[in-house]
Every structure is written in structure tokens, then in C-alpha cells.
């Protein structure tokens, strides 16, 4: 994707439209490599009864590694848990990190749906270009969502306004202190059953607008979904 994809919405929209791939075509790219049997249906029902936002996570996560020498490799669904990284990991020192956010919804017939995930894949890769990170194949991005939702589908709530929030993200994992893009990265997708983002539900909120601070500027990283913007 060319660098100007970050600033030209038409190019980004074209890339997103081309990225739409049926779930059946990508399912299975992340085979299950864990051993966690997961929470019981009773425990999941208790979670659904008192939904918040982004505090409880499902039993598994999708993971794939990248290196300059091997490309994308070792795809798998693994048990949700803490990550082990070096104190010298580039993400901790130079902020090479990007993420996306989307939701899976349960329809009345019990089927599970996402809304235009190809657009999220395109924006994710546009962010990767801006942050000098490798672009992930669109099929892998989508497969991480498909395989995770199919594995942890019981967590998708049925209440109106509720969903399974999906957070694909990538970070530089190479233990290296120096001025160049990292050579090693980790991509993961995690999931969290959620209610409305605000505790008051879908009601108007007050906002504060400042003219003193700017997230985006010409030549900056404001168009990328990277942690430094938030």
C-alpha cells in the first residue's frame, strides 16, 4: 500500500473493498494450539448479565509472528494469557505499535456477524505503513477474527447494544535499542464481551474541546491507529 494511502480516503476505501473475503475462505488459518477448556456456560452467562467494556476477555487469542527472515509464521489460536517480552523490546522504547477495533454481533437466528472487517484490515495496514511495520496479509487479519470468534462464539452476547469487541494489534518485539524499524513483530487478536462504552448507555455525553493540543498534523502519525495518539 503506498504511503499516500494514509491521506487519500479514496485509495483506502478501494483497498478495503478489495479486502472483503468470505469467512469460509480464510477459516482454519489459525489452528488451535492450546489446552484451555474455557469457562462454563454458567460462568459466561454471569459475565453477560453484568457487561462492562474491555475488562473481561475470552478464553483464547489468535497469534502470528513476523521476522524479516521468515515473514509471517507460526499461526495459531492459543490460550489467553500474559505475554513474555524482553525489557529491550522495541515497542517499549520506540512505540512501534498499532491496533484496530471492531465488533462481532449475534443476530436473532443465533448467527454471528462482523461489519465490513475488510475496512479494518485496510486501515490496519495503512497504520503499519506509517509506523514502518510490516503489512499483514488481509486473509490472515480476517482469519484471526473468524477463527477466534468461532472458537469463543459463546461469548457473543445477545442483548441489544451488546457485542463481542475484537482488538487486533501488532507490536515490535525485537530486543533492540537502535534507530531503525524492528525486525521482529507479534500480531494478536483478543476479544471481550461488552455492553455500551459509557456506563450511562446510549445517551448524549458532554465533551471538552481544546485548541491547545493537536493529535494530528501534516506529516505526523495522527492518521494511524497507534498507541501514541491516545
SVG drawing of the C-alpha trace seen along z (x, -y; Angstrom):
<svg xmlns="http://www.w3.org/2000/svg" viewBox="-34 -27 55 56">
<polyline fill="none" stroke="black" stroke-width="0.4" points="0.0,0.0 1.5,-3.4 2.3,-5.9 -0.3,-8.3 -3.0,-5.8 -2.9,-7.3 -4.2,-10.6 -6.3,-9.7 -9.6,-8.2 -10.4,-7.0 -7.3,-4.8 -8.0,-3.5 -11.6,-2.7 -10.6,-0.9 -8.1,1.2 -10.8,2.0 -13.3,3.0 -10.8,5.4 -10.0,7.0 -13.5,8.4 -13.1,12.2 -15.8,14.7 -15.2,16.3 -15.2,19.8 -12.2,18.9 -10.0,17.9 -11.2,20.1 -8.6,22.5 -5.5,20.4 -5.1,20.2 -5.3,23.8 -5.9,24.3 -2.7,24.9 -3.9,24.5 -5.3,26.7 -7.8,24.3 -11.2,25.8 -12.6,22.4 -15.3,21.1 -18.5,22.9 -21.8,21.8 -22.9,20.7 -19.8,18.5 -20.3,17.0 -24.0,16.3 -22.9,14.5 -20.5,12.3 -23.3,11.5 -25.5,10.5 -23.2,7.6 -21.3,6.5 -18.8,3.6 -16.4,2.5 -13.0,4.2 -12.5,5.7 -13.3,9.4 -11.6,11.4 -12.4,14.7 -10.5,17.9 -8.3,17.7 -6.4,15.3 -5.1,15.5 -1.3,15.1 1.2,15.0 4.8,13.9 6.8,11.9 10.5,11.7 12.4,10.2 14.0,13.6 10.9,15.8 7.9,13.5 4.6,14.3 4.8,17.7 3.5,19.9 -0.2,19.0 -2.3,20.3 -5.1,19.9 -3.6,20.1 -4.9,19.8 -5.5,16.2 -2.7,15.2 0.2,12.9 2.9,12.3 6.6,12.6 8.8,9.9 12.3,8.6 12.8,5.4 14.6,4.2 11.6,4.9 11.5,2.1 7.8,1.4 8.7,0.3 11.3,-2.2 10.1,-3.4 6.4,-2.9 6.1,-0.7 2.5,0.5 -0.8,0.4 -4.3,1.7 -7.8,1.9 -11.2,2.3 -14.4,3.9 -17.3,6.0 -19.0,9.3 -22.8,9.3 -25.3,12.1 -28.3,12.0 -31.8,13.2 -31.2,16.6 -28.0,17.1 -25.6,16.4 -22.5,14.3 -21.6,11.3 -19.0,8.6 -19.4,5.3 -17.1,4.8 -13.9,6.2 -12.1,5.6 -12.1,1.9 -10.4,2.6 -7.8,4.7 -7.1,1.9 -6.8,-0.7 -4.6,1.6 -2.1,2.0 -2.2,-1.8 -1.2,-2.3 1.5,0.3 2.9,-1.6 3.0,-4.8 4.7,-3.2 7.3,-1.4 5.9,2.0 5.1,5.0 1.7,5.3 -0.2,8.4 -1.9,10.4 -5.6,9.4 -6.6,13.1 -4.6,13.5 -6.1,10.5 -9.6,11.7 -8.8,15.3 -7.7,14.2 -11.1,12.8 -13.0,15.7 -11.2,18.4 -11.3,16.6 -15.0,15.8 -15.8,19.4 -13.8,20.8 -15.2,18.4 -18.6,17.7 -20.4,18.5 -19.1,15.1 -21.0,13.1 -23.9,11.6 -27.5,11.5 -28.6,8.3 -29.5,5.2 -26.5,2.9 -24.0,5.7 -21.3,7.3 -18.0,9.1 -15.3,6.5 -12.4,7.6 -8.9,6.0 -6.3,7.0 -2.9,5.4 0.7,5.7 3.9,4.6 7.6,4.7 9.0,7.5 12.7,7.4 15.1,6.8 17.0,3.9 17.9,0.4 18.7,-1.5 17.3,-3.8 15.7,-1.6 12.4,0.4 12.4,3.6 13.0,6.9 10.5,9.0 6.8,8.4 3.9,10.1 0.3,9.9 -2.6,10.9 -6.3,10.6 -8.1,10.7 -11.8,10.5 -14.0,9.1 -17.8,9.3 -19.0,5.7 -22.0,3.6 -22.2,-0.2 -18.9,-2.0 -20.3,-4.5 -21.9,-3.4 -25.0,-5.5 -25.6,-3.6 -26.5,-5.2 -27.2,-8.7 -25.6,-12.0 -22.3,-12.9 -20.6,-16.1 -17.3,-16.8 -14.4,-19.2 -12.8,-20.8 -9.3,-22.3 -7.3,-24.4 -4.1,-23.9 -3.3,-20.2 -3.4,-18.5 -3.4,-14.8 -2.8,-15.1 -0.7,-17.4 0.9,-17.5 3.4,-14.7 2.6,-13.3 1.1,-10.0 -2.4,-11.2 -4.0,-9.1 -2.5,-5.9 -4.2,-3.9 -1.1,-3.8 -0.9,-4.0 0.9,-7.3 -2.2,-9.0 -4.3,-8.0"/>
</svg>
